[in-house]
Structure formats: structure tokens, C-alpha cells
Amino acid sequence: IQIFALLAGVAVARVLENYVKNIRLKWPNDVLVNEKKICGILLETINIPDHSFPVLIMGIGLNTKGCPNDYP
């Protein structure tokens, strides 16, 4: 399931590259700007009774507060 974390990280990075520079992904679930973590991605699978397949839950946390000089 880690591929989904990577895909989500790529999606976040592609959006952020319109606003900030020096973005990179840190395997398996972080997005960095200027080597500082700006986003974390968490994945979990759960089994729901009466379903024949697990469900993937994804959380994306984006740090929106910080020093303006950190994210030019």
C-alpha cells in the first residue's frame, strides 16, 4: 500500500510546485520544502464486516503555519 503514499506525495508536490520551490519527496510518506517537512501522509487499511475486501484510509497533513522564510 506504500505506493499509494508515494502517489499522494507526488500529487501534493505537483500542486505545491505552483507556489514554492525546492520540493522533494522523502520516502515513503513525507513532502519536504527546503529540506523541511511540510506534509505527511498516513495510510491504514481496515476490514469492514460484510465486505470482501479491505478499505484504504488515507490522511494528508499539510503544515500551513511556519516561518515565511522557510517556504519562499
Summary of the structure (lengths in Angstrom):
residues: 72
radius of gyration: 14.6
end to end distance: 32.7
largest distance: 50.9
contacts: 174
relative contact order: 0.22
helix: 25%
strand: 38%
